[in-house]
C-alpha cells in the first residue's frame, strides 16, 4: 500500500494523541477519530477530522489504525473485543498500538491480526506532551520489518528517533527499559532541585551547570524547570507512570530480575497516584 493521503483512524485523543493526530492531518491524511470523552477530540474535528462513534466504524473505513489509549485493558478491548479492531478491519489494514502496554498482549494482537491478514506493530513512544507537540517523539517498534518500513512515513510525521527493536512485543519491552531508567532518575531530579533550594541556591542557575554535565537527562532539562515553577500539569500522568512501572515490575519478576530503584520509585508514586498531575509532582511529595 502507499501512505500518501490514506485514511488513518486514530483512537485515543488525549494529551499526546491529540497532537499526534493533528500532525497527520497537516500532512494531508484523512483522519477518523474516536475517544472515550468526545470533547477531547473537538479541536481535531473542528480542523477537519471525522468523528466516529465507535471503534468498529473506524476499523471498517481506515487503511491504517493508530491507538493511543490508557491501559492494557483498554488495548485488549479495542483490539480483541467483538466490536473491536481485529473483528472489523479489512484484510491489508495496518494497526499500530502506540499505548505503553504489555509485551504479551502485543504478541497476542500480532498473532490474531496475522490470521486475518492484518499487519500489526507495537510502537510505544517517549517524549511526553512536548515530544508529541513538536513531532519529536522517540518511537520504539516491535513487529515485522516489512510492515515497519511501510509505516515509516507515518512514524516520521510524529517522531524523530524511530527504531525497529525486534519482533512483536519488542517495542513494549524497550519502553519498559525506558520507564525503568526514568523511574529512578525522577527521584534524583526531584531531590537535586530540592537540595538546591534548601541550600539557598538559584535552582535555575544550578540547572544551567548540571544540565550540561554528567547529570544531564531529558527529565532534568524538561521537568526540573516545571518543578521549580510549581507547574505540575500533566505532560504524562502519574497514573500512567504507575501503570507502566507495574508492567515493568511484573516483566522483571518473570525474568528473575531485581529492580530496587524501580520498586522504590513505584512505592513513592503510589502515594500520589490519585492526583491528576504530571510525573514531576514527585517533587511536591518529597518537599513535604
Secondary structure, DSSP 8 states (H G I E B T S, - for coil): ---TT-EEEEE--STTHHHHHHHHHHTT-EEEEE-SSGGGGHHHHHTT-EE-SSHHHHHHH-SEEEE--S-HHHHHHHHHSTTSSTTTS-TT-EEEE-S---HHHHHHHHHHHHHTT-EEEEEEEESHHHHHHHT-EEEEEES-HHHHHHHHHHHHHHEEEEEEEESTTHHHHHHHHHHHHHHHHHHHHHHHHHHHHHTT--HHHHHHHHTTSTT--HHHHHTHHHHHHT----SSBHHHHHHHHHHHHHHHHHTT---HHHHHHHHHHGGGTTS-SBGGGHHHHHT-
